[in-house]
Amino acid sequence: MTITVDNASVNKVALDQLMMKMNKWENSQAILGGKYLHVRYIAHIANIIVSHGMKMLNNGLLAIRNCVRFVRSSPQRLELFRQVVNGVKLTCKAMVCLDCPTRWNSSFVMLDVALKFKKAFATMAEDEENPLLAYFKEVEDEKDEDSVIIVCQTKGRKRAGLPTEKDWSKMEVFVKLL
């Protein structure tokens, strides 16, 4: 018998207690004394690995997220983005979507779609009159994991800069890996 749970310490303690009790039972037939009773939940382990990888790509990911946030923040910006997409003759029917930063699978979807529009984002970044450049110069509120403002706009920091070619390359590799 095995029990599959995530790696939370309370689960390990509970399973250790269960294993001790099972080994004390009369006629206990725990295989190898229950040594392999606890099977780690592979999805949880994969989540930890991917989350760690995303932390290493944080600046590039944040820059791309801010580009998508810019496009999705108003109907006018979305229309401007569509015009640029048509201007550079991209045929992708999808539209960029903003992720939930605490869910890596939504970040994967955001990156996967954003990569298809890399040329449109680059075109917008080259146009001095495009409001995308001004957007990155605005000061952003700094928030904690619960979206509570830690530093208000007057004392905040500027948004992560536009994604570089190196950022896009790293994200292409990361998306292929995922």
Backbone bond lengths (Angstrom), bond angles and torsions (degrees), N, CA, C in turn:
res aa  C-N    CA-C-N  psi(-1)  N-CA   C-N-CA  omega(-1)  CA-C   N-CA-C  phi
1 M - - - 1.454 - - 1.523 108.53 -
2 T 1.317 115.86 139.88 1.465 121.67 172.90 1.525 108.33 -131.01
3 I 1.309 114.87 157.73 1.457 121.21 175.71 1.523 106.68 -127.11
4 T 1.327 115.97 127.82 1.456 121.53 -178.30 1.512 109.63 -104.16
5 V 1.325 116.31 119.03 1.465 122.97 177.21 1.520 108.08 -142.48
6 D 1.345 116.60 168.25 1.461 118.56 177.74 1.532 109.60 -75.35
7 N 1.321 116.15 -175.60 1.461 120.83 -171.51 1.527 114.46 -89.15
8 A 1.317 118.54 16.84 1.461 120.62 -179.76 1.529 109.09 -60.90
9 S 1.329 115.97 140.11 1.466 120.24 -176.59 1.527 111.95 -61.94
10 V 1.323 118.52 -32.98 1.465 119.95 178.93 1.520 110.91 -64.50
11 N 1.327 117.30 -34.15 1.464 120.27 177.34 1.528 110.77 -67.16
12 K 1.320 116.69 -41.30 1.462 120.27 179.34 1.522 110.51 -63.33
13 V 1.324 116.61 -44.19 1.467 120.85 179.42 1.522 109.99 -62.18
14 A 1.319 117.26 -45.05 1.468 120.91 -179.66 1.524 110.99 -62.07
15 L 1.322 116.78 -42.95 1.463 119.85 -179.41 1.525 111.68 -70.29
16 D 1.331 118.00 -33.97 1.472 120.75 175.07 1.525 110.20 -62.95
17 Q 1.335 115.96 -42.24 1.468 120.52 177.75 1.530 110.74 -63.19
18 L 1.328 116.08 -44.64 1.456 120.46 178.89 1.524 110.86 -61.44
19 M 1.323 117.17 -42.08 1.456 121.70 -179.30 1.536 110.14 -63.54
20 M 1.327 117.17 -42.20 1.474 120.25 178.54 1.524 110.68 -62.35
21 K 1.327 116.45 -43.43 1.475 120.06 179.68 1.519 110.58 -65.46
22 M 1.313 116.90 -42.28 1.465 119.87 -179.43 1.527 111.29 -63.39
23 N 1.336 116.51 -39.15 1.464 120.20 -179.22 1.520 111.82 -69.51
24 K 1.334 118.51 -21.97 1.471 122.51 178.64 1.524 112.41 -84.81
25 W 1.346 116.73 -15.28 1.460 119.64 -179.44 1.526 110.02 -62.56
26 E 1.299 114.16 146.26 1.452 119.44 174.31 1.526 107.23 -69.74
27 N 1.282 118.61 138.28 1.470 124.54 -177.95 1.527 112.19 62.05
28 S 1.333 117.69 30.94 1.460 121.10 178.59 1.521 109.47 -63.27
29 Q 1.303 115.62 132.39 1.453 120.23 179.24 1.522 110.57 -119.97
30 A 1.320 115.93 32.89 1.464 119.61 178.74 1.525 108.37 -63.02
31 I 1.293 116.90 124.96 1.459 122.19 -177.18 1.531 108.83 -65.83
32 L 1.325 116.27 126.71 1.462 123.44 -179.06 1.531 111.42 53.13
33 G 1.312 115.68 35.31 1.464 120.58 177.80 1.526 112.97 66.78
34 G 1.331 117.42 20.34 1.467 121.04 179.80 1.519 113.31 80.63
35 K 1.329 116.62 13.83 1.464 120.66 -177.58 1.528 112.56 -56.57
36 Y 1.317 117.25 -32.97 1.467 121.56 -177.99 1.528 112.14 -110.44
37 L 1.330 115.86 27.22 1.456 120.80 179.31 1.530 111.17 -64.62
38 H 1.323 116.57 -42.55 1.472 121.74 -177.33 1.523 109.52 -88.73
39 V 1.326 115.92 111.40 1.455 121.98 175.13 1.520 106.85 -104.84
40 R 1.330 116.03 120.95 1.467 119.33 -178.13 1.517 110.65 -69.42
41 Y 1.313 115.17 142.96 1.462 123.13 -178.25 1.525 108.61 -76.08
42 I 1.323 116.86 112.23 1.461 122.00 -172.54 1.527 112.38 -62.40
43 A 1.319 117.85 -33.41 1.469 119.62 179.28 1.528 110.32 -64.74
44 H 1.319 116.47 -35.78 1.471 119.93 178.44 1.528 110.03 -67.49
45 I 1.317 116.27 -42.42 1.470 120.64 179.09 1.532 109.75 -64.51
46 A 1.326 117.11 -43.48 1.465 120.73 177.71 1.526 109.94 -60.87
47 N 1.318 117.25 -40.62 1.466 121.81 179.05 1.533 110.59 -61.09
48 I 1.311 117.52 -42.16 1.468 121.49 178.45 1.530 110.37 -63.32
49 I 1.316 116.90 -43.93 1.466 121.38 -179.29 1.528 110.94 -63.56
50 V 1.333 116.49 -48.07 1.465 120.64 -178.91 1.530 110.62 -64.61
51 S 1.329 116.82 -42.59 1.473 120.50 179.07 1.527 110.79 -60.42
52 H 1.323 116.80 -40.14 1.466 120.49 178.10 1.532 110.35 -64.90
53 G 1.326 116.60 -42.53 1.461 120.55 177.79 1.518 111.61 -62.09
54 M 1.322 116.64 -38.39 1.463 120.50 179.92 1.527 111.33 -67.98
55 K 1.332 116.72 -33.22 1.474 119.21 176.87 1.520 110.32 -64.74
56 M 1.318 116.77 -34.20 1.463 120.70 179.63 1.534 111.12 -70.55
57 L 1.324 117.15 -24.38 1.467 122.36 -179.78 1.524 111.60 -101.09
58 N 1.309 116.95 16.47 1.457 122.33 -168.05 1.527 114.46 -52.14
59 N 1.333 119.40 -48.79 1.465 120.43 -175.79 1.522 112.34 -63.82
60 G 1.322 117.50 -44.79 1.461 120.65 178.70 1.513 111.42 -66.34
61 L 1.318 115.96 -42.22 1.461 120.70 178.06 1.520 110.59 -62.30
62 L 1.319 116.58 -43.20 1.461 121.10 179.27 1.530 111.03 -64.24
63 A 1.324 117.12 -39.50 1.467 120.77 178.96 1.525 110.90 -63.79
64 I 1.322 117.17 -44.10 1.464 120.58 178.81 1.527 110.18 -67.84
65 R 1.327 117.00 -41.46 1.469 120.38 177.09 1.519 110.47 -58.31
66 N 1.332 117.76 -40.73 1.466 120.91 179.53 1.528 111.48 -67.23
67 C 1.327 117.80 -35.62 1.477 120.26 175.00 1.523 110.06 -61.93
68 V 1.324 115.86 -45.98 1.468 120.20 179.72 1.529 109.76 -65.47
69 R 1.325 116.89 -42.19 1.472 120.79 178.69 1.533 110.41 -58.90
70 F 1.333 116.54 -41.21 1.459 120.89 177.48 1.526 110.50 -57.56
71 V 1.334 116.03 -50.77 1.463 121.33 -176.65 1.528 110.82 -63.18
72 R 1.320 117.20 -40.81 1.464 121.60 -174.18 1.531 113.64 -84.80
73 S 1.337 118.05 -4.51 1.464 120.21 -171.99 1.527 114.56 -78.25
74 S 1.334 118.95 -15.60 1.464 119.61 177.43 1.527 109.66 -158.87
75 P 1.332 116.51 155.00 1.469 119.38 178.05 1.534 112.41 -61.81
76 Q 1.337 116.92 -33.49 1.464 120.15 179.97 1.529 110.65 -66.25
77 R 1.320 116.48 -42.76 1.466 119.82 179.23 1.528 110.95 -67.45
78 L 1.317 116.42 -37.51 1.461 120.14 177.61 1.532 110.33 -63.89
79 E 1.308 116.58 -40.94 1.469 120.86 178.00 1.532 110.52 -65.97
80 L 1.318 116.79 -42.08 1.467 121.34 176.82 1.531 110.02 -59.09
81 F 1.328 116.34 -42.62 1.462 121.50 178.84 1.536 110.13 -63.43
82 R 1.317 116.96 -43.64 1.466 120.28 178.87 1.524 111.15 -60.71
83 Q 1.333 116.65 -38.62 1.465 120.51 178.05 1.528 110.78 -63.75
84 V 1.332 116.35 -41.84 1.468 120.35 178.37 1.525 109.49 -65.14
85 V 1.333 117.45 -42.72 1.473 121.77 178.71 1.523 109.96 -58.66
86 N 1.323 116.96 -45.51 1.465 120.40 177.82 1.527 110.96 -65.11
87 G 1.339 116.39 -37.72 1.460 121.34 -179.27 1.520 113.11 -64.43
88 V 1.329 117.12 -34.90 1.472 120.33 179.29 1.531 111.26 -93.75
89 K 1.343 115.24 6.28 1.463 122.69 173.38 1.536 114.04 60.56
90 L 1.333 115.80 43.83 1.466 120.03 173.75 1.520 107.98 -85.02
91 T 1.311 116.71 137.93 1.461 120.67 -175.88 1.519 113.34 -104.32
92 C 1.306 117.70 4.52 1.460 121.07 -179.03 1.532 109.67 -64.03
93 K 1.325 116.60 129.47 1.467 121.72 -178.55 1.532 112.01 -87.50
94 A 1.316 117.47 -14.63 1.469 120.94 179.95 1.526 109.55 -71.55
95 M 1.310 116.14 169.87 1.459 120.63 175.17 1.526 107.57 -132.54
96 V 1.318 115.50 145.51 1.456 120.09 -178.18 1.530 109.78 -58.26
97 C 1.312 115.11 143.35 1.459 120.73 179.12 1.520 108.32 -131.20
98 L 1.306 115.99 146.14 1.459 121.68 -179.79 1.517 109.11 -84.96
99 D 1.312 116.56 143.79 1.452 121.19 -178.51 1.519 111.93 -91.82
100 C 1.294 114.58 170.70 1.462 122.58 168.24 1.531 103.77 -102.13
101 P 1.339 119.43 108.87 1.460 121.63 -171.75 1.521 116.02 -55.40
102 T 1.339 117.63 -22.11 1.464 119.52 179.95 1.522 112.72 -86.68
103 R 1.320 117.87 -4.52 1.465 122.20 179.76 1.527 108.74 -117.22
104 W 1.314 117.41 105.67 1.458 119.70 -174.83 1.522 112.17 -63.74
105 N 1.337 117.57 -29.70 1.462 117.99 -179.46 1.531 111.19 -67.08
106 S 1.336 117.79 -31.82 1.468 118.75 176.47 1.526 110.10 -74.05
107 S 1.334 117.48 -31.81 1.469 120.62 175.08 1.525 109.96 -66.38
108 F 1.330 116.69 -37.26 1.462 120.85 176.19 1.525 110.38 -59.77
109 V 1.332 117.44 -47.43 1.467 121.42 -179.53 1.530 109.96 -61.92
110 M 1.341 116.32 -44.69 1.463 119.92 179.47 1.530 110.68 -59.41
111 L 1.339 117.28 -47.22 1.463 121.34 -179.18 1.526 111.66 -65.74
112 D 1.318 116.26 -41.96 1.457 120.71 -178.96 1.529 110.87 -58.80
113 V 1.319 116.76 -43.68 1.466 120.68 179.76 1.533 110.27 -75.13
114 A 1.340 117.38 -42.61 1.470 120.50 -178.69 1.525 111.10 -59.77
115 L 1.327 117.17 -35.95 1.466 119.89 179.01 1.528 111.99 -62.17
116 K 1.308 116.49 -30.72 1.467 120.13 177.89 1.532 111.12 -69.09
117 F 1.336 116.10 -21.85 1.465 121.56 -178.73 1.528 112.65 -108.12
118 K 1.319 115.94 17.45 1.470 121.24 -179.16 1.533 111.59 -53.03
119 K 1.309 116.90 -43.54 1.467 121.30 -178.75 1.531 110.93 -63.91
120 A 1.320 117.61 -38.64 1.468 121.22 178.61 1.527 110.75 -66.76
121 F 1.331 117.13 -42.41 1.465 120.12 177.85 1.529 110.71 -63.41
122 A 1.339 116.13 -41.11 1.466 120.12 179.17 1.528 110.79 -63.76
123 T 1.314 117.14 -40.28 1.468 121.42 178.18 1.522 110.57 -63.34
124 M 1.315 116.59 -43.07 1.464 120.28 178.39 1.526 111.05 -63.18
125 A 1.325 117.20 -38.22 1.467 121.56 -178.58 1.525 111.83 -69.43
126 E 1.332 117.46 -27.68 1.469 121.21 -179.56 1.528 112.46 -80.22
127 D 1.316 117.53 -21.50 1.465 122.47 -177.25 1.529 109.73 -83.68
128 E 1.316 116.42 110.91 1.471 121.82 -178.10 1.526 112.87 -60.61
129 E 1.325 117.35 -26.80 1.463 120.68 -177.59 1.529 112.76 -89.44
130 N 1.316 117.38 -6.77 1.452 121.02 -179.98 1.528 109.71 -72.84
131 P 1.326 118.52 134.81 1.469 120.76 -178.20 1.529 114.51 -68.09
132 L 1.329 117.40 -7.87 1.472 119.87 178.18 1.520 111.20 -59.21
133 L 1.323 117.32 -42.52 1.468 120.42 -178.91 1.522 111.21 -62.87
134 A 1.331 116.76 -42.57 1.470 120.76 178.70 1.523 110.83 -64.72
135 Y 1.324 117.20 -34.08 1.459 122.48 179.86 1.532 110.59 -59.56
136 F 1.325 116.69 -39.88 1.461 119.90 -178.60 1.530 112.47 -75.69
137 K 1.303 117.35 -12.96 1.465 120.55 177.44 1.533 111.68 -90.96
138 E 1.353 116.59 -13.08 1.456 120.47 178.20 1.518 109.57 -67.95
139 V 1.313 114.87 153.97 1.460 120.43 177.66 1.525 107.93 -88.58
140 E 1.321 115.44 137.42 1.453 121.64 -175.95 1.520 110.28 -111.13
141 D 1.329 116.52 141.57 1.464 120.07 173.80 1.521 108.67 -65.08
142 E 1.319 116.11 142.83 1.454 120.84 175.17 1.517 107.28 -98.22
143 K 1.350 117.00 128.09 1.465 121.57 -174.98 1.513 110.68 -125.06
144 D 1.346 116.06 155.83 1.458 120.55 174.88 1.531 109.39 -87.98
145 E 1.351 117.01 -172.48 1.466 121.19 -176.36 1.522 112.89 -62.04
146 D 1.340 117.46 -25.17 1.462 121.63 -178.65 1.519 112.24 -94.31
147 S 1.323 117.21 14.50 1.473 124.23 -179.64 1.525 113.37 63.14
148 V 1.324 115.93 26.65 1.460 120.66 174.83 1.520 107.19 -90.46
149 I 1.342 116.66 130.12 1.458 120.99 -176.84 1.525 110.02 -67.43
150 I 1.338 115.64 124.23 1.456 122.27 177.13 1.524 108.94 -93.82
151 V 1.326 115.72 -45.84 1.465 122.18 179.40 1.524 107.20 -122.95
152 C 1.338 116.63 123.83 1.461 119.13 -177.90 1.528 110.25 -76.97
153 Q 1.337 116.20 168.06 1.464 122.01 -174.39 1.518 113.92 -53.54
154 T 1.305 117.95 -37.39 1.458 118.94 -176.24 1.522 111.80 -67.24
155 K 1.330 117.10 -23.02 1.466 120.43 -179.97 1.528 111.70 -116.94
156 G 1.323 116.97 5.75 1.463 120.79 -176.07 1.518 112.88 -72.25
157 R 1.323 115.77 -171.53 1.454 120.47 178.50 1.518 109.18 -118.57
158 K 1.322 115.92 159.32 1.464 119.75 -179.91 1.523 109.56 -68.37
159 R 1.308 115.22 153.67 1.463 120.04 178.87 1.519 110.25 -61.50
160 A 1.329 114.82 153.52 1.466 119.21 175.12 1.520 107.74 -55.80
161 G 1.314 116.18 138.35 1.464 121.44 -175.60 1.518 113.38 -59.79
162 L 1.301 115.09 174.02 1.457 120.85 177.86 1.523 110.20 -58.59
163 P 1.327 117.60 147.33 1.464 119.33 178.89 1.526 111.18 -64.33
164 T 1.306 115.63 136.23 1.458 121.18 177.84 1.532 109.14 -87.71
165 E 1.308 115.93 170.19 1.462 120.00 176.39 1.531 110.06 -60.36
166 K 1.323 116.18 -36.34 1.468 120.88 178.03 1.534 110.43 -64.41
167 D 1.336 117.14 -40.33 1.472 121.07 177.52 1.523 110.28 -60.70
168 W 1.334 116.36 -47.00 1.469 120.43 -179.86 1.528 110.66 -61.59
169 S 1.333 116.74 -41.14 1.476 120.47 179.97 1.519 111.09 -63.35
170 K 1.320 116.09 -43.54 1.476 120.10 178.63 1.527 110.51 -62.02
171 M 1.319 116.14 -40.74 1.465 119.78 -179.03 1.525 111.57 -68.10
172 E 1.339 117.52 -35.22 1.465 120.27 176.49 1.522 110.40 -61.81
173 V 1.311 117.05 -43.43 1.470 121.05 178.82 1.530 109.91 -64.87
174 F 1.328 115.63 -44.07 1.452 120.77 -178.18 1.523 111.46 -62.97
175 V 1.331 117.28 -43.30 1.467 121.13 179.22 1.518 109.99 -64.61
176 K 1.319 117.39 -40.64 1.482 119.52 177.83 1.533 110.07 -63.05
177 L 1.328 116.67 -40.24 1.451 121.22 178.68 1.526 111.18 -61.99
178 L 1.327 116.21 -43.61 1.472 119.92 -179.69 1.518 110.89 -70.33
